[in-house]
Amino acid sequence: MRRDKRQIQTAVLGSADSEEPLVLPLEAIELDAFRTVHEHDSFWCGLLLGGCGGQLTTKLYTDRVCSLSSSAC
């Protein structure tokens, strides 16, 4: 099966089963603030959003849109 290389912009907080969605900021300066606000949170590819259930990490880019990443997706 081929891995999906699309950039992930949506996630849920806390666990893959969470009903608490969020959208990642697109710009690097906004992502810094987002990371500060969510310093102790975990991000997941939400099952209720049709995702794979994997844990996500933020990816900061200055030359393109910031995104979330998972080795499971």
Number of C-alpha atoms within 10 A of each C-alpha: 3 4 8 9 8 10 12 20 17 19 28 25 20 17 19 23 15 17 15 13 16 12 12 19 17 16 16 18 13 13 19 12 12 14 13 9 10 11 9 8 11 15 25 26 29 25 17 15 16 8 16 15 21 18 22 24 15 17 15 18 14 10 8 10 15 22 23 21 21 16 9 12 16
